Amino acid sequence: MTYSTLWLSQIQFFASLGFMLMFLVIELGLAWVLLYFKLRAFGRDHAAWTAAYRFWVRVFALAFVLSFAACMPVLIQLGGLWPTLMEKIGDVAGPLLAAGILSTFIFKSCFLGAMLFGQRHLSERLHALVVFMVAAGVTASSFWMLALLSWMHVPTGARILDDRYWVIDWAQIIFNPALPWYAGLFVLTSLLAVAFLMLGIIALQTLRRPVDDSGRLVFKTAVWLAGVSIVLQAVLAAGAGGMTARYQPAKAAAVSGYWHSGGSPRVALFDSSGEEERAGDKSPFWRDAAGYWLARDKNGGFRGLDQFAGMAPPVAVTFWSYRLAVLTGLLMLFVATITLLRGRRRDYDPGALSRGWRRALIAMSFSGWSMLLGGAAYVFFGSFPYVVTGTITVSEVTGDTAFDIVLVGCLAYLCFYMLFLAGFFQMLWHIVRYGVVPVARHRGRA
């Protein structure tokens, strides 16, 4: 397989994975937000919290359908683009994938119908329990996916023998050093994406009609959720950087733009090539800042990209995808802070905000997706050329499919994803425009 075909297959798989993750984060975040709405409905403002639940459960259902459907191309491409991967890591990956699929069917399939259609037939407490089980099911299925991903980046608890991995300790495999950071960041990204989606939708509704008590409660919940999530995410991102420096030193050097070993541990802010560094510090640097986020050699010196010749990740993609996620996060922090300050002065009435600021919130509705895709590209492409860090490379497991076939498949998948996105936005706009429309039920009719 040529180098261009190798990269095209990587892009195709990332497109499918990214499309699935875009809706999985909405599904995961909304599952827990809906549970919060249900629990708050037991206290004051029962009608308002119930109305909030009934509106946003429809968005959850849309996200669930698309994320569930998007799982299929990911699994198909996992075997089609990387046909020998399961031969090498099947002893580890097989049970984790099976656990993820089993979690999906046991929790989500068993309880989702009762959650979406059984509210009128169940008591409030029993229905709240059903919502909790669905949220637990979404979290469990995501957990096994994250456990496999983190193990591929930090392959502990297994030994490679005869060119394949064999399990030694399942506890070390599942609870590997990368899992807490990846799982925490994924959950917080889900909550953050949902918070900004709710802010944008409520702001859009205020441009069409005054919001009711339900809208004000959702707005208050979203703005506080956004503020808390972005702060916690910054803390976890710093910790994840230290973990990356220890177990994926080439990725750490690439994301810092650190080319020459032994020099001052500086983070290049806008230059990934290293040319400005050699020219005499003409590019902006965060001086003496990368010591925690860079690996060290046996002599205590910092390891630059010059120590990973031929086995370093694509520097530009790793460098800029991480900065896309960080810059998006900073913008979200700014917007969340200003919205919180203005909202508190106006009793969290979104209609009292200026039209310009409400339009800004609408523009930020899907900013969580930008952060997610930037972070996912950093994690995915930053691991290149390895599939399993330090042992199995992408070229070892990629099939011999011709470039033209891979290109046609990639374009076809992208076209379908664009159609699905257009359908999602159309259905979302319908929900925003008309809200919850009660359906009359007649005896003797379906």
C-alpha positions, 0 to 999 in steps of 0.5 A: 500500500502506498503512503497516500493510500495509507493516509487516505484510509486513516482519514476515512476511518477518522471521518467515520469515528468523528461522525459517530462521536459528534452524536455520541457526546450529545447522547451521553451529555443529554442522558445525564441532563435529562436525569437531572430534569427528572429529579428536579421535577420532584420538587418545585416547578414540577411543570416547568422541569417536566416540560424541559424534559419532554422537549430535550428528550426528543433531541436525545432520541435524534442523537441516539438514532444517529450515534447508533447507526454511525457505529456500524461504519466504524466497525465495518471499517475497523475490519475493512481498512485494518484487516489484520488488526484483530489478529494482533490485538483480538485477545484484548480488543474482542472482549472489550468490543463485546462488552460495549455491544452487550452494554448497548443492548442490555441497558439502552435497548431494554430501557430506551423504549420505556424512557421514550414512550412509557412516561404516561404508563409509569410512575414518576419514580419508576420512570426516573429510574428508567432514565437513570438506567439509560444514562448508565447504559450510554456511559457503560458503552462509552466506557468500554470504547474508551478503555480500548482506545486508552489501552492502544495508547498505553498497552499495559496488562498484556504481552506481545508474543508471536506478533500478537498480544496476549492478556496477562491482567485484565485489571491493568488493561481496563484501568490503564494509566490513560483511561481516567484522563480520556474518560474524564475529558470525554464526559466533560466534553459531552456535558460542555457540548450539550450545555452550549447546544441548550444555550444556542437553542434557547437563544434561538427560541427567544428570537421567535417568541418569549420563553416560558419558565421551562426555558429559563430553567434550562438556560440557567442549568446550561450556563452553570453546566458550561462554566463548571465543565470548562474549568474542570476540563482545563484541569484534566487536560493539564493532567492528560498532557503529563500522561502523554509525555510519559507514555507517548513522548513523540506526540508530546514533542509534536504538540509542543512544537519542540524539535531540538532535544536538550534545549529550553522547554518552551511551547511554540504557540503558532509555529509547528515547523521549528524554523523560527526556533532555529532562526533565533526565537522570532516566533512566540513561545511560552517560555519554560512552560513545557517541562511537565508536558515533555518527556525526558531521556536517561540523562534528564534532558528533554526529548525533542522530535529529532529523537523520533526520526521516521517514527514521529507523528504528523507534526502539523496535524497534531500541533494545530488540531490540539490548538483548535481544541484549546482555542475553542475551549478558551472561546467557550470559557469567555462566552460562558463567563459573560453569559453567566454574569449577564444572566445573573443580573437578569434573573437568568432570563435569556430574552433579556440579553441583547439580540447580538449576544443571543446571536453569538450564543446561536453561533456557538451552539455546536462549538462543542463539536469543534472542540471534540473533533480537534481533540479527537484528531490530536489523539488519533493522528498524534499516535501515528505511525502506531496503532498500538503505541510502540509495537504495532504500526498502521502500515502493518495492519492496513490492507492492500486496497487500491487507492481509487477504491479507498478514495471512492469509499471515502467520498461516498461515506462523506456524502452520506454523513453530509446528508445525515447532518442535514437531516439532523439539522432539519429535524432539530429546526422542526423541534425548535420551531414547533416545540412539543406537539401533543399527540391525541390518542383515540381508543381503538386506534394505533 
